[in-house]
Amino acid sequence: MANRLLLARIATVKPKGHLSAANTKALEEQLIKAIKSPENSIILVDMSQVNFIDSAALMVLVKVFRQAQSMNKRFSLCSVAPSVSIIFELCQLNNVFEIFETFQVFESTLN
């Protein structure tokens, strides 16, 4: 089990449903807020409730990932549904993002 102090430094963002051009602005704002918070050193996007993602939403994730890197913050994804995971694979973003099968697998990397 990861220690509590480290867990307190994780911001978890849990988008839901369809991630598309129609709602990427809200997602981007939520992620930027998490990254800019000095309390957070790790941003985890829990994709367990996402069933669709389009190119606009992918671009938001890439943009925020780059910003997190520039601020020396870890940016990871977890619980990506197979139907969404295939999009990451087709765009070869599975080689860019740190993607974990579940939150528990992600958590095990914190020790």
Order of alpha helices (4+ residues) and beta strands (2+ residues): alpha-beta-beta-alpha-beta-beta-alpha-beta-alpha-beta-alpha
